Amino acid sequence: MERREIEIFLTVGEELHFGRSAERLHVSVAMVSKTVQKLERSVGAALFERTSRRVAFTAIGRRLFDDLKPAYQDLLDAFARAVASGRGVDGVLRVGFLGTATAQFVMRAAELLRTRHPGCEVRLHESRFPDGTAPLRDDVIDVLLIDNFAVPVSTLAPDHSVSPMLFREAPMLAVSARHPLARREAVDVAELARHEVLRPRAPSGQAERASAPGQAAGRSVPGQAARWVAPEGAERLFAPGQADSSFAPGRAPEGRGAGRSTEFGSIQEMWALVGGGHGVFPVPSHASVYDARPDVAFVPIKGAPAYEWRLIWLSAADNNRVRAFSEAACDYVAAHPDPLTATA
């Protein structure tokens, strides 16, 4: 049965009158009559008793009507919900973020979004540095606020959509407060190769995934875990250097040479390792304010590319909610030159 045939049959069943049914459906009486006759041929029995004065169900027609009507209404309701989800803004939007200050930025953008669309609820989800776009593909989040080092835009698959660049930050080197670099006014990016730069740990199971900059290497070696790969253009910033022998707490363990940096799985692990003198790590400048701690010092890095923050989402999941949030984030940035330190 075609959708139009079902609609005509149900309308005739409700009106029990061919003329009123035709008028209600904006079709001719002949079309209604022909459709009912076609359905009766398909069923192999009459669906209505028709006389010059009245139209009534047959027993088979009544049973078919009772079976079809709720199922057809369910179909219409399902389609309406899909349209509302795709075209509307009301509902839940799951936003992923990386870092303390970026969480506050997401909240500010969400507050602006709610003033425009009170029926939209934003739920936050903290991502890990090595996760990349996995939370999007795993349907954990709908949109992700991420920097160009964790997820380089140039390496994104074609099935991703990207917002305009929201804001840019200079990189700083997080080092132990006891590290010799802690007393420096700045460090050149070329010097990082002489120090042990921490590396994000690839998530379990990522060894089987295709490799891409900013993610774990996809080609697995038996007995060897997948390793995170520095994004193109930032290799020197995340150089897998060797431990500075003049600083004992950061010395590489016995048997580990250059290029075998200590790995971390979360931002808090990274801070603990840096504070304990087990390595250094490049961070965006907002970290010196939001993540300040007595055992860590922050040193500006000269000659390094800037951190650039954008929203990313899967093109297949694009809808008005995602676009409305992206618009709110862009508008918030336009009104606040330093969006990570703005208080309102």
N, C-alpha and C positions, 0 to 999 in steps of 0.2 A: 504494500500500500504506500502510495505517495503521501507526503505531508498534506497536500491540498485535498486529497481524497478523504483523509482522516478528518480534516477540518470540516468538510462539507457533510460527511456522515454524522459527526457529533452535533453540528448545528441543526441539521434536520431532526436529529433525535431530541434536541432541546426544544425546538419550535413546533415540531410535528405539523409543519406546514411548509410546502416547497416555496411558495411565493415569499413568505417572510424570511425564510432562510436565504433565498437569492438576494433579497434586498439587504439583509444584514452583511452578507459576504461580498456585496457589490459585483455580483455575477448574474448571468441570465438564468431564468427558471429552467430553460433547456439544458444548461450546463449542470445544474443541480440534478435534474432528472437523469441525464446521461451518466453522471458519476455514480449515482445510486445503482443504476442498472449494471454498470461495470463491476461494482463491488459485489452485487448479488450473483453475477456470473462467476466471479472468482470464488465466492463462498459456496456456490452451488445450491443456494436456497434464498428465498425472499427474506429481506430484512425489515420491510414495512408492508403493512396492508394498506392499500390506497383505494379510496373511492372518491367520488366527486365531492363528498362532503367532509371527509376526514382522512387523516393519516395516523396510523397506529403501528407500534412495534409488533413484529412477530416474536415468538419466544427466542429464536436464534438472534434476531436483531437486538432484543433487550440485553441478552447475555453479552453480545459483542460490545454494545454501548457501555455496559457496566465495567467490562474489562479494559476497554480502550481509554475511557475518560480520565481516570486517575493517572494512567501511564503517560498519556499525552500531556497532562498538566505538569507531571514531573519533568518531562522533556522541556516544556516551555520554561519552567522555573529554573532548570539547570542552565539553559541558555541565557536567561535573564541574569543569573548570578555571574556567569562568565563575562557578559557584557559590562555589568557593574564593576567587576574586578578589573577589567581591562581599561574601561573608560573613566571610572570613578577614582576618587582619591581616598575615600573612607576605607578604613581597615588597618591592618598591621603591616608595618614596614620594618624589616630586620636590617640593621646597619652594623657592619663590622668596622673595627678601628684597630689601630696599633699604637699604643703609647698613652700616657696619662693626659697630656694636653690635648691630644686629638679627640679623646673622649669628651672633654669639655666642649671642644668645637662642635662635635656632633650634637651635643645637647643644645647648644645655642642655635644651631640650624634647625633642630627639631622643634624648639620653642617658637621660632619664626614660622615654621610650617604649620604648627597647631593654631597660630593666630589666623592663618589663612584657611585652614581646613581642620576644624575642631574634631572631626570624626576620624582623623588619621592618628594612629598611635605608633610611635617609634620605639623599637626595642633594640638595646645595644648588645653587641657581642664582641668580646675582646679576642682578636686574632693573635697568633704567634708569628714572630718574624719569618720563620721558614715556611709558613703555610701557603704563601702566595695566593693564588685565586682558588685554591681547593675548597674553602668554605662556600664559595659561590656555586661551584660545580656539585658540591655535596648537598646543596639546598639547605645549608645552615643559615645563610644570610641572603638578602636580596641585593644589597649594594655594599661596596667596600671602600672606605677611605684609606688610601695607601700611598706610600711614597715611591719615587721612581727607582730606588735601589732595591726595595723589597719586591716590587713588581714593575720592571721596566716596560713602559708603554710600547716601545718598539718591538718587544717580543710577544705581545699579546696575540692570541689567536683571533682570526677574523670574526668569531662569534661573540666578541666582547665589545661593549660600548664604553666610551670614556667621556667624562665631563671636561670642560676647559680646566686648565691648570688653576687651582684655587689659591695657593700661596707657595712661596719659596723660602727656604731657610739655608743659612750657611752651615757647613758641617763643623763640628768640634770633636776633639779627641778626648774620650773619657779615659782617664788613667787613675791609678791608685794615688792617693794623696802623698804617698811615700816615694812615688816614682820620680826619677830625675827630670822627666818632662813636665812634671807638675809645677816646676819653678820657671818654666819657659813662658814667654809672652805669646809665642806661636810656634807651630811646627810645620815644616814643609811636607807636602804629601809624599815626596820621594823618600823621606826619612822613615816612613812607616814600615818599609821592608826590613829595617834593622830592629824592629820590635815585634813581639808576638801579638798579632791581631787575632782576636777571638773570631770564631766562625759559628754561624747558626747551625744547629743540628737538624738534619733532614728528618721529617716525620717518619715514623715507622710505616713501611709499605710503599714509600715513595720511590724506592729503588726501581720499581717496575714501571714507573711513569716516564714519559718522554722527557728528556732533559731540556732545560731552558734556562737562560740567565736568571739569577735570582731564585732558582729552585734547585732541588737535588739533581745530581747527574742521573740520567735515566738508565744508562747501561750499567747493570750491576755486575760485580765481580764476586764469585763464590767466596764466602767468608769475609767479605768486605762490605761495610755499610755504605749506603748512598751518601754523597757529600754535596753540600750546598755550593753553588757556583756563583762567583761575583758577577754582577751585571756588566754588560759591555760598556766601556767608557769609565768604569769605576774600579777597574782591577787594581790600580795603585792605592785606592782608598781602602780596599779590603785585602791588601796584599798579605799573603800567607807567609809572613816573615818569621824570623827566629827570635828566641828569647834574648833579652839584653842581659848579658852575663854580669853586668855591673849591678844588676838589681836582682838579688837572690829570690825574693818571693815570686817573681815572674819567670824563673828559669824553667826551661822545658824539662819534663821528666826524662830520665835516663832512656836512651834509645830512640827518642823522637827527634827528628831533624827538622830542618827548615821546611815549611809548607805543611806541617802537621799541627795546626793550631788547635788549642783547646776549644771545644764546642759547647754551645749552650742551647737549651730548648725553649727558654722563656726570657722575657725582659728582666724579670727578677733574678734569674740565674746569672744573666750577663752582668748585672750590677754587683752581685755577690763576688763573681770572679774578678771583675775589675777592682773592686774595693780590696779584695784579698791579694792583689798583686799578681794574678795569674794571666794577665794579658791586658791589652788596650782595645778600644773599639770606637769607631766613628759614630757619632750620634748627631741628630739635628740640634740646632742651637737652643730650642725651647727646653731641652732636657736639663740644661744648666740651671733653669729656674724651677721646673716642675719636679725634677728628680734629684735635686741637690741633696747630698749626704756627706757627712764628715770624712768618710774614707775615700771619697772620689773627687778628683779635680778635673776641670774642663779647660782644654787648651784649643784655641782656634787653629784650624788647619788651612794653610796657604796653598793655593794652586789646585784645590779640589773642586769638583762639580758640586752644585747646590742640590739640596733635597727639594724635590717638587712634589706637591701633594695633589691628588686627583681622586675623583670618585670613579669606580669601575663597577659594571654590572654585566650580566649576560644579555645579549641582544634579544634572545628568545624570551626573556623575562621582563622585557621593557614594558612599562605601563605608566599610567598617569601619576601613580604614587611615587615611583622612582624619579620621574621627570620633575615632579613638584618639589621633591626633596633636593634634587640637584639645583633647581632654580633658587630655592631658599638658601642653600649653601653659598651659591654665587652672590646672591644679594647681600648676605651677611658679610661676606668678604669685602664687597664693594663699599659697605658702610663702615667697616672697621679695618683700617690699614694694617693693623697688627692683630689678626683675628685670634691668635692663640693666647694673647694676654688680655683681650678685651673682657670686661666684667659684665657687659650686657649687650 
